[in-house]
Amino acid sequence: MTHFYPEGLLLDTLENKAAQSSRSALEEARQQGRILEGRATLCDSMHNLWVDVGCMRGMIPHDEGAYGIREGSVRDIALISRVNKPVCFVVTGFDRDSLGVYALLSRRAVQEQCLRSYIAALRPGDIIPARITHLEPFGAFADIGCGLPSLIPIDSISVSRISHPRDRFSTGMDIRAVVRSVEPGGRVCLTHKELLGTWEQNAALFEQGETVAGVIRSVENYGVFVELAPNLAGLAEPRDDVHAGQQACVFIKSLIPDRMKVKLIIIDAFDADYPPTEPRYFFEGDRMECWRYSPEQCSRIIETVFTDPPEQEET
């Protein structure tokens, strides 16, 4: 069974290196249709990608660089930006130029296979591995297989509101995510917050009377919202000497499950540039039908029901 991974996960495996150790090994990989990875070293003036395939050079012709390049739905920047990064490919043949023999490769063929055999079978609620590729103010893009991108909208990253996805993710971070929707043509939208635990699961990590670390997420006239965990924030009394993005130490005054409230007192707030930490996942399965964030005794219901097409969250 062929597995389709985000680009970069195969690069340093023994199997990948062995398949690129000699021309005969590459020829065997070609005959078997094996998916390999190498580091792109050059995008030439014709926008062909040149790849280090171990025993020789490899070239991905422009039209074979990505699914959609030939049709014009993907721009050439998708090729240029792969230089010095891993790319997946299958070997399609060999050719020769003034520098000697080189392997002909296709990344497009791998992506088409991934779309047919993997992404086409995904359904809302499926939980899949992904690798963060770049961050925009509106969300995080992730490689869900063979360089094919998917978006996690910023409001789907966590329950605690953030000002930018870099508050939660860093480029190259490996995560798990839930399929939110699959559009015609294979475009997948992801969500992440459902894996980060319910209100009760997060609140169980803290006790009334503790002083803990937090991040100030917003300052309002009626109080200051402080994140204790990605899916848990509390409210402290108004202060005019703090601002969003600051680190804080806070005293937990009370935890109120039936109102989903955490009351806090800010002991100190300060500026510090701490990198995002690896996500902590409370759900370890491979499929989720429904996720309810709010406690049973709470009158306000926050949940996600994964259907096809997806239903809206009820709040």
Secondary structure as a PSIPRED ss2 file (coil, helix, strand):
# PSIPRED VFORMAT (PSIPRED V4.0)

   1 M C   1.000  0.000  0.000
   2 T C   1.000  0.000  0.000
   3 H C   1.000  0.000  0.000
   4 F C   1.000  0.000  0.000
   5 Y C   1.000  0.000  0.000
   6 P C   1.000  0.000  0.000
   7 E C   1.000  0.000  0.000
   8 G C   1.000  0.000  0.000
   9 L C   1.000  0.000  0.000
  10 L C   1.000  0.000  0.000
  11 L C   1.000  0.000  0.000
  12 D C   1.000  0.000  0.000
  13 T C   1.000  0.000  0.000
  14 L H   0.000  1.000  0.000
  15 E H   0.000  1.000  0.000
  16 N H   0.000  1.000  0.000
  17 K H   0.000  1.000  0.000
  18 A H   0.000  1.000  0.000
  19 A H   0.000  1.000  0.000
  20 Q C   1.000  0.000  0.000
  21 S C   1.000  0.000  0.000
  22 S C   1.000  0.000  0.000
  23 R H   0.000  1.000  0.000
  24 S H   0.000  1.000  0.000
  25 A H   0.000  1.000  0.000
  26 L H   0.000  1.000  0.000
  27 E H   0.000  1.000  0.000
  28 E H   0.000  1.000  0.000
  29 A H   0.000  1.000  0.000
  30 R H   0.000  1.000  0.000
  31 Q H   0.000  1.000  0.000
  32 Q H   0.000  1.000  0.000
  33 G C   1.000  0.000  0.000
  34 R C   1.000  0.000  0.000
  35 I C   1.000  0.000  0.000
  36 L E   0.000  0.000  1.000
  37 E E   0.000  0.000  1.000
  38 G E   0.000  0.000  1.000
  39 R E   0.000  0.000  1.000
  40 A E   0.000  0.000  1.000
  41 T E   0.000  0.000  1.000
  42 L E   0.000  0.000  1.000
  43 C E   0.000  0.000  1.000
  44 D C   1.000  0.000  0.000
  45 S C   1.000  0.000  0.000
  46 M C   1.000  0.000  0.000
  47 H C   1.000  0.000  0.000
  48 N C   1.000  0.000  0.000
  49 L E   0.000  0.000  1.000
  50 W E   0.000  0.000  1.000
  51 V E   0.000  0.000  1.000
  52 D E   0.000  0.000  1.000
  53 V C   1.000  0.000  0.000
  54 G C   1.000  0.000  0.000
  55 C C   1.000  0.000  0.000
  56 M C   1.000  0.000  0.000
  57 R E   0.000  0.000  1.000
  58 G E   0.000  0.000  1.000
  59 M E   0.000  0.000  1.000
  60 I E   0.000  0.000  1.000
  61 P C   1.000  0.000  0.000
  62 H H   0.000  1.000  0.000
  63 D H   0.000  1.000  0.000
  64 E H   0.000  1.000  0.000
  65 G C   1.000  0.000  0.000
  66 A C   1.000  0.000  0.000
  67 Y C   1.000  0.000  0.000
  68 G C   1.000  0.000  0.000
  69 I C   1.000  0.000  0.000
  70 R C   1.000  0.000  0.000
  71 E C   1.000  0.000  0.000
  72 G C   1.000  0.000  0.000
  73 S C   1.000  0.000  0.000
  74 V C   1.000  0.000  0.000
  75 R C   1.000  0.000  0.000
  76 D C   1.000  0.000  0.000
  77 I H   0.000  1.000  0.000
  78 A H   0.000  1.000  0.000
  79 L H   0.000  1.000  0.000
  80 I H   0.000  1.000  0.000
  81 S C   1.000  0.000  0.000
  82 R C   1.000  0.000  0.000
  83 V C   1.000  0.000  0.000
  84 N C   1.000  0.000  0.000
  85 K C   1.000  0.000  0.000
  86 P E   0.000  0.000  1.000
  87 V E   0.000  0.000  1.000
  88 C E   0.000  0.000  1.000
  89 F E   0.000  0.000  1.000
  90 V E   0.000  0.000  1.000
  91 V E   0.000  0.000  1.000
  92 T E   0.000  0.000  1.000
  93 G E   0.000  0.000  1.000
  94 F E   0.000  0.000  1.000
  95 D E   0.000  0.000  1.000
  96 R E   0.000  0.000  1.000
  97 D E   0.000  0.000  1.000
  98 S C   1.000  0.000  0.000
  99 L C   1.000  0.000  0.000
 100 G E   0.000  0.000  1.000
 101 V E   0.000  0.000  1.000
 102 Y E   0.000  0.000  1.000
 103 A E   0.000  0.000  1.000
 104 L E   0.000  0.000  1.000
 105 L E   0.000  0.000  1.000
 106 S E   0.000  0.000  1.000
 107 R C   1.000  0.000  0.000
 108 R H   0.000  1.000  0.000
 109 A H   0.000  1.000  0.000
 110 V H   0.000  1.000  0.000
 111 Q H   0.000  1.000  0.000
 112 E H   0.000  1.000  0.000
 113 Q H   0.000  1.000  0.000
 114 C H   0.000  1.000  0.000
 115 L H   0.000  1.000  0.000
 116 R H   0.000  1.000  0.000
 117 S H   0.000  1.000  0.000
 118 Y C   1.000  0.000  0.000
 119 I H   0.000  1.000  0.000
 120 A H   0.000  1.000  0.000
 121 A H   0.000  1.000  0.000
 122 L C   1.000  0.000  0.000
 123 R C   1.000  0.000  0.000
 124 P C   1.000  0.000  0.000
 125 G C   1.000  0.000  0.000
 126 D E   0.000  0.000  1.000
 127 I E   0.000  0.000  1.000
 128 I E   0.000  0.000  1.000
 129 P E   0.000  0.000  1.000
 130 A E   0.000  0.000  1.000
 131 R E   0.000  0.000  1.000
 132 I E   0.000  0.000  1.000
 133 T E   0.000  0.000  1.000
 134 H E   0.000  0.000  1.000
 135 L E   0.000  0.000  1.000
 136 E E   0.000  0.000  1.000
 137 P C   1.000  0.000  0.000
 138 F C   1.000  0.000  0.000
 139 G E   0.000  0.000  1.000
 140 A E   0.000  0.000  1.000
 141 F E   0.000  0.000  1.000
 142 A E   0.000  0.000  1.000
 143 D E   0.000  0.000  1.000
 144 I E   0.000  0.000  1.000
 145 G E   0.000  0.000  1.000
 146 C C   1.000  0.000  0.000
 147 G C   1.000  0.000  0.000
 148 L E   0.000  0.000  1.000
 149 P E   0.000  0.000  1.000
 150 S E   0.000  0.000  1.000
 151 L E   0.000  0.000  1.000
 152 I E   0.000  0.000  1.000
 153 P E   0.000  0.000  1.000
 154 I H   0.000  1.000  0.000
 155 D H   0.000  1.000  0.000
 156 S H   0.000  1.000  0.000
 157 I C   1.000  0.000  0.000
 158 S C   1.000  0.000  0.000
 159 V C   1.000  0.000  0.000
 160 S C   1.000  0.000  0.000
 161 R C   1.000  0.000  0.000
 162 I C   1.000  0.000  0.000
 163 S C   1.000  0.000  0.000
 164 H C   1.000  0.000  0.000
 165 P H   0.000  1.000  0.000
 166 R H   0.000  1.000  0.000
 167 D H   0.000  1.000  0.000
 168 R C   1.000  0.000  0.000
 169 F C   1.000  0.000  0.000
 170 S C   1.000  0.000  0.000
 171 T C   1.000  0.000  0.000
 172 G C   1.000  0.000  0.000
 173 M C   1.000  0.000  0.000
 174 D E   0.000  0.000  1.000
 175 I E   0.000  0.000  1.000
 176 R E   0.000  0.000  1.000
 177 A E   0.000  0.000  1.000
 178 V E   0.000  0.000  1.000
 179 V E   0.000  0.000  1.000
 180 R E   0.000  0.000  1.000
 181 S E   0.000  0.000  1.000
 182 V E   0.000  0.000  1.000
 183 E C   1.000  0.000  0.000
 184 P C   1.000  0.000  0.000
 185 G C   1.000  0.000  0.000
 186 G C   1.000  0.000  0.000
 187 R C   1.000  0.000  0.000
 188 V E   0.000  0.000  1.000
 189 C E   0.000  0.000  1.000
 190 L E   0.000  0.000  1.000
 191 T E   0.000  0.000  1.000
 192 H C   1.000  0.000  0.000
 193 K H   0.000  1.000  0.000
 194 E H   0.000  1.000  0.000
 195 L H   0.000  1.000  0.000
 196 L C   1.000  0.000  0.000
 197 G C   1.000  0.000  0.000
 198 T C   1.000  0.000  0.000
 199 W H   0.000  1.000  0.000
 200 E H   0.000  1.000  0.000
 201 Q H   0.000  1.000  0.000
 202 N H   0.000  1.000  0.000
 203 A H   0.000  1.000  0.000
 204 A C   1.000  0.000  0.000
 205 L C   1.000  0.000  0.000
 206 F C   1.000  0.000  0.000
 207 E C   1.000  0.000  0.000
 208 Q C   1.000  0.000  0.000
 209 G C   1.000  0.000  0.000
 210 E C   1.000  0.000  0.000
 211 T E   0.000  0.000  1.000
 212 V E   0.000  0.000  1.000
 213 A E   0.000  0.000  1.000
 214 G E   0.000  0.000  1.000
 215 V E   0.000  0.000  1.000
 216 I E   0.000  0.000  1.000
 217 R E   0.000  0.000  1.000
 218 S E   0.000  0.000  1.000
 219 V E   0.000  0.000  1.000
 220 E E   0.000  0.000  1.000
 221 N C   1.000  0.000  0.000
 222 Y C   1.000  0.000  0.000
 223 G E   0.000  0.000  1.000
 224 V E   0.000  0.000  1.000
 225 F E   0.000  0.000  1.000
 226 V E   0.000  0.000  1.000
 227 E E   0.000  0.000  1.000
 228 L E   0.000  0.000  1.000
 229 A E   0.000  0.000  1.000
 230 P C   1.000  0.000  0.000
 231 N C   1.000  0.000  0.000
 232 L E   0.000  0.000  1.000
 233 A E   0.000  0.000  1.000
 234 G E   0.000  0.000  1.000
 235 L E   0.000  0.000  1.000
 236 A E   0.000  0.000  1.000
 237 E C   1.000  0.000  0.000
 238 P C   1.000  0.000  0.000
 239 R C   1.000  0.000  0.000
 240 D C   1.000  0.000  0.000
 241 D C   1.000  0.000  0.000
 242 V C   1.000  0.000  0.000
 243 H C   1.000  0.000  0.000
 244 A C   1.000  0.000  0.000
 245 G C   1.000  0.000  0.000
 246 Q C   1.000  0.000  0.000
 247 Q E   0.000  0.000  1.000
 248 A E   0.000  0.000  1.000
 249 C E   0.000  0.000  1.000
 250 V E   0.000  0.000  1.000
 251 F E   0.000  0.000  1.000
 252 I E   0.000  0.000  1.000
 253 K E   0.000  0.000  1.000
 254 S E   0.000  0.000  1.000
 255 L E   0.000  0.000  1.000
 256 I E   0.000  0.000  1.000
 257 P H   0.000  1.000  0.000
 258 D H   0.000  1.000  0.000
 259 R H   0.000  1.000  0.000
 260 M C   1.000  0.000  0.000
 261 K E   0.000  0.000  1.000
 262 V E   0.000  0.000  1.000
 263 K E   0.000  0.000  1.000
 264 L E   0.000  0.000  1.000
 265 I E   0.000  0.000  1.000
 266 I E   0.000  0.000  1.000
 267 I E   0.000  0.000  1.000
 268 D E   0.000  0.000  1.000
 269 A E   0.000  0.000  1.000
 270 F E   0.000  0.000  1.000
 271 D C   1.000  0.000  0.000
 272 A C   1.000  0.000  0.000
 273 D C   1.000  0.000  0.000
 274 Y C   1.000  0.000  0.000
 275 P C   1.000  0.000  0.000
 276 P C   1.000  0.000  0.000
 277 T C   1.000  0.000  0.000
 278 E C   1.000  0.000  0.000
 279 P C   1.000  0.000  0.000
 280 R C   1.000  0.000  0.000
 281 Y C   1.000  0.000  0.000
 282 F C   1.000  0.000  0.000
 283 F C   1.000  0.000  0.000
 284 E C   1.000  0.000  0.000
 285 G C   1.000  0.000  0.000
 286 D C   1.000  0.000  0.000
 287 R E   0.000  0.000  1.000
 288 M C   1.000  0.000  0.000
 289 E C   1.000  0.000  0.000
 290 C E   0.000  0.000  1.000
 291 W E   0.000  0.000  1.000
 292 R E   0.000  0.000  1.000
 293 Y C   1.000  0.000  0.000
 294 S C   1.000  0.000  0.000
 295 P C   1.000  0.000  0.000
 296 E C   1.000  0.000  0.000
 297 Q C   1.000  0.000  0.000
 298 C C   1.000  0.000  0.000
 299 S C   1.000  0.000  0.000
 300 R C   1.000  0.000  0.000
 301 I C   1.000  0.000  0.000
 302 I C   1.000  0.000  0.000
 303 E E   0.000  0.000  1.000
 304 T E   0.000  0.000  1.000
 305 V E   0.000  0.000  1.000
 306 F C   1.000  0.000  0.000
 307 T C   1.000  0.000  0.000
 308 D C   1.000  0.000  0.000
 309 P C   1.000  0.000  0.000
 310 P C   1.000  0.000  0.000
 311 E C   1.000  0.000  0.000
 312 Q C   1.000  0.000  0.000
 313 E C   1.000  0.000  0.000
 314 E E   0.000  0.000  1.000
 315 T C   1.000  0.000  0.000
